[in-house]
Structure formats: structure tokens, C-alpha cells
Amino acid sequence: MPLDLNFMVGGEAGQGIQTIGFILGKTMVRGGLHVFADQDYESRIRGGHNFFRVRISDEPLLAQREQLDILIALNKETVELHRNEVKGTGLIIGDESVLKLESADSRFMGLPLENLALQTAGNKIMSNSVAVGAICGLLDYDFQILDAVLRWHFSKSPQKIQDDNVNAARAGFDYTKMHRPPHFNLKCSPSGTGERMFLTGHEAVSLGAIAAGCQFLAAYPMTPTTPILELLAGKGRDYDIAVIQAEDEISAINMVVGASFTGVRAMTATSGSGFALMVEGIGLAGITETPAVIVLGQRPGPAVGLPTRTEQGELLMAVRVGTGEFPRAILTPATVEDAFFLTPKAFNLAEKYQIPVIILTDTHLANSYNDVEKFDTGSIMIDRGEIISGEVSEIVTDYRRHLITESGISPRALPGMSTALVVTDSDEHNEYGHLTESAVIRTEQVKKRLRKYEGLKSEIEKPRVQIKPNAELTLIGWGSTFGAIQEASKELEQEGIACNILHFNQVWPFPVAEVIPVLNQKGKKVVVESNATGQLAYLIRAETGQKIDYQINKWDGRPISPQYILNALKRGGI
């Protein structure tokens, strides 16, 4: 049987829940295992109910499961909320002096977290390390790997802090090995030396921006994209990236357009409400044909909605954002690898076609950790498009920034970098960039800009397609639902139900040619997405004329799991 274990640590904000989850996940990855971890937290600094789930396996993982093998409860509320998710063969672990449970549970194992921390490290704050050690002890995991991860994690701290955390972890490890409940027999052994990275989706986007040669980021902190601002700010000096925390999102997008106009690869990152404020600035990029990369990290709306939860409610907003009509591309990464490799593609498309490009993520992808192989940066090509530079730039005497061309792409000169006079205007303009009211010129300039779609369509990121003979249904999705869809498909196959998959990494321009053959397959077509109205299902019908048979939607702010898909299919009689 393949290894497949699921853990959750829960408690209040400020109790170090993320530290426990991250260190546990990193320890398993260092041992050569595969990990998928996600986190759920409220919009507050302290208090509220937070949890961090870590799923480990000896096979690659892209989704979370609902049933738990071990629940580590740092407060009583965690037990009350999640005890029904723990398997009958599982464990609920907690400090009896803290939890003070009123009813007995045969799955409960007392663990004196605070006392062990005080005895070994002299500080109950080290309870987090006790908890991680306790889990590794229960699983009979290699303590030396945890020792190395703890020292790596606290490497910037004094030696005593490193030693205290290791000692606290050792105390938890020894305690659970000695007091293992008879009914709990799960074990987990390292499968080798793990050299894979352990990253979130938005960490991968940030690294992708660095690999793409991004030189400027302007953003206003907004969940879930704040980590992009923080990571690039921390790496700014190393990679010559200017990072500005703007006073608002309007300023951020206009700074990006300004920086890009001068030839700098520039981006911003925001969420739905901030993106709404950027609409006019995105239109400015559209009419002036200035490249811009915008990361839109979706979360539930309207307005502030659920600021720390997940949703896919802004697909149609991204497709239609802006006044008037102008081309744009929308990339929808499904995995951590996608988040890295699609980011350089976004910069290339933005500069080659001189358009805004939106990387559409969501809180689930943004904050979920996954183990990934080290990225092959040698495969990343930089395409800056038709930039006038070098000797050619010195002989430009009649430069027209918005020259009418067959491709719709005008040669791009950079202000101050040549003898070319670069002029553009946010009003409609002629080829030279000067304002005009001419109906003829207006018609030609709009047609010119829209002709870029023909080139963009040739560079569409093809959807993931899996076709099975005699499939009874096709599961369709986009973005972060991929892992859940893929795993649900595998479970259906184990039940004897063949299932096709169609999953989008790019939704605009819509890949009609790639989609039609899949939609023409036999069986029912089911769209799975984290919104209430079925935005992808709507887009599919609008672009192909084909109606979807059934929709599985979820809009409570929590991610879609494989079990959710399977249960919804059963409810729908599919």
C-alpha cells in the first residue's frame, strides 16, 4: 500500500501553527517524501481558529484530503471543530492541562507540551518544536533529519536557540515513542535524501519574476499577494529589483506602466478589490501599448469578503477588465511549477505583444506548499519583442510609436535610449502617438491593437488534456482545482469509471481549437470551480457554443477537495 498520511495542527493565531506545519513538511521532504500542505487562517493577528494541514506520501501530491490521521490540538476549540475528521484509527494529540476535555475519546493521547518545553529548553514557547518531534516519534521517523531542519530553520538565531529547539523536539520524539497508543501503528520512513524545494505558489511566482528579469515591483500589501511583495523586497539588492510599497493600488499600476514605458520589466500584485482600483491603469497600458504584468490573487468578495480565504470569482472580471476593447492575456497556473514557469511567459507575452498580462491565482494556490524539483532556469527564454536598440536606434528619424502593422505590433523605442522621439497618449492617437478625434484613425488603431490576438492565439498555453477510451464523463477546471480533479479522476477509475480531464492553464485568449475536440468526446461534461455562478462554464459556452452538462461549485472560501468532487457527482447522479 502506498504511504498516504494526513496531519493537522490547529489553534489560535500567534501559537506558531505555521511554524509547526512548515517544519514538519520540510522534514518530510528532506527525507525524500512528497508533501502537500495548506493553511487556513482568519484575518487577525492573534486569536481566532487557524489550522495547517500536512499530507505526506511516497507518491507526488497536488491536493489535500479531508480525513485526518493525526490532529495536534493546541486549544480546545480545535478538538471540538475537527474531531469528526479524525479516522477511527487516528490520534488526537494535545496537552491535557490546556485542553481540559469534558468527554473521553479513545483516540486521545495526552502530550505535556508545555512541561516538556520548560524541562528541556526552559521556555514554553518551544512547545512547537516538542509537537513536531512528537509527530516524528509517533511515526518512528529519522530524528536526525528533523534536527538538521530545525538548525536550518533557526540558522540566523544564536546557537543556544538552535540547541533548545532541537532538545525540545527530542523530548517530544522520545515521549511519543515511549507512549505510543496500542491502536496506532502507522509508521513513516525516509525514502532517501530529498533535494526538492518546498514552496508555495506565490513564492514560485516571485522566483519566476526574478528568473524573468523583473526589475520593478510596485504593490500595496493585500492578502494573498503580500508574500510576493515581501519576497522580492528581500531579494531586491541581490537581483537589482526596485520594490515600492505604493500608497494604494491606483498608484501601483500607474508606477508599473511608467516603469515599463521606460523599458523596465515591471509588475504588480494585488487581490480583487485592489484589482478593481487598477482598472483605469490597465486600460492605460492597453491604449498606450505598454507591457504590464499583474498578479491577481483571488479571494472571496464582494468588497473585502473573506480576506484570507480562497475563491475563483474573478475570471470574467479579468477577461473583461477595462473600458473599451483591447487585447490582454490571462494565465491561470494550477501548480507550484506552473506558477514559476508561467511568470516568465507572462513577461514575454507582455513585452512581445505590448499588452497587459494577468496571472490569475487564488489564495489556495498562493498559500499551499508543495515539494518540487529544482527549477530548470536554463529552459527560460527571454523575449523582449520588437525593441529598437543598438545601431539601428541611431538612424531612426521618423519614429511612429503606434505604427500600423500587419501583426498589430509596432516597433518599440525606449525614451532617451535613442534619437527616436517616443510619444504616446491615453486618448486615442495617431501613429505618432499624438491625440486625434479622427474616426478613420480611431478605427484603424483599434483594429491594429486587436490584431495582436492572432499572434497571441498561436502562443496559447495549451490546456492539460487526458482522454480515456470509453470515458463516461469529462472533468473540467482551471487554476488551483487541478490537483483535486486529478485525484478524483483516479478514484473514479478505481471504481471502474473512466474519466477525461480538461484543465486550463490559460483562459484568454480562449484555446478554442484545443477545447472543441475534448468537448466532442462522449459522456457528460462537468465543470469544477470555486465560485457560485460557474464562470468557466459560462466562458466555455460563450466561446464554443457548447453547454456544460453539470457544474460542481464551491464558494464558502475553502478549497475544493477530491472528496468534495466525488460527493457532488454522487448527489448529481453522475
Sequence and secondary structure as in RCSB ss.txt:
>XXXX:A:sequence
MPLDLNFMVGGEAGQGIQTIGFILGKTMVRGGLHVFADQDYESRIRGGHNFFRVRISDEPLLAQREQLDILIALN
KETVELHRNEVKGTGLIIGDESVLKLESADSRFMGLPLENLALQTAGNKIMSNSVAVGAICGLLDYDFQILDAVL
RWHFSKSPQKIQDDNVNAARAGFDYTKMHRPPHFNLKCSPSGTGERMFLTGHEAVSLGAIAAGCQFLAAYPMTPT
TPILELLAGKGRDYDIAVIQAEDEISAINMVVGASFTGVRAMTATSGSGFALMVEGIGLAGITETPAVIVLGQRP
GPAVGLPTRTEQGELLMAVRVGTGEFPRAILTPATVEDAFFLTPKAFNLAEKYQIPVIILTDTHLANSYNDVEKF
DTGSIMIDRGEIISGEVSEIVTDYRRHLITESGISPRALPGMSTALVVTDSDEHNEYGHLTESAVIRTEQVKKRL
RKYEGLKSEIEKPRVQIKPNAELTLIGWGSTFGAIQEASKELEQEGIACNILHFNQVWPFPVAEVIPVLNQKGKK
VVVESNATGQLAYLIRAETGQKIDYQINKWDGRPISPQYILNALKRGGI
>XXXX:A:secstr
   EEEEEEEEEETS HHHHHHHHHHHHHHTT EEEEEEE  SSSSEEEEEEEEEEESS   S  SSEEEEEESS
HHHHHHHGGGEEEEEEEEE HHHH  SS  TTEEE  HHHHHHHHHS GGGHHHHHHHHHHHHTT  HHHHHHHH
HHHTTTS HHHHHHHHHHHHHHHHHHHHS  TT        S    EEEEHHHHHHHHHHHTT  EEEE   TTT
HHHHHHHHHHHHHHT EEEE SSHHHHHHHHHHHHHTT  EEEEE HHHHHHTHHHHHHHHHHT  EEEEEEE  
 STTSSTTS     HHHHHH SSS    EEE   SHHHHHHHHHHHHHHHHHHTSEEEEEEEHHHHH EEEE   
 GGG      SB  HHHHTT SS  TT   SSS   B  TTSSS      SS B TTS B   HHHHHHHHHHHH
THHHHHHHT    EEE  TT SEEEEEEGGGHHHHHHHHHHHHHTT  EEEEEESEEES  HHHHHHHHTSSSEE
EEEESSSS HHHHHHHHHH    SEEEE  SSS   HHHHHHHHHHTT 
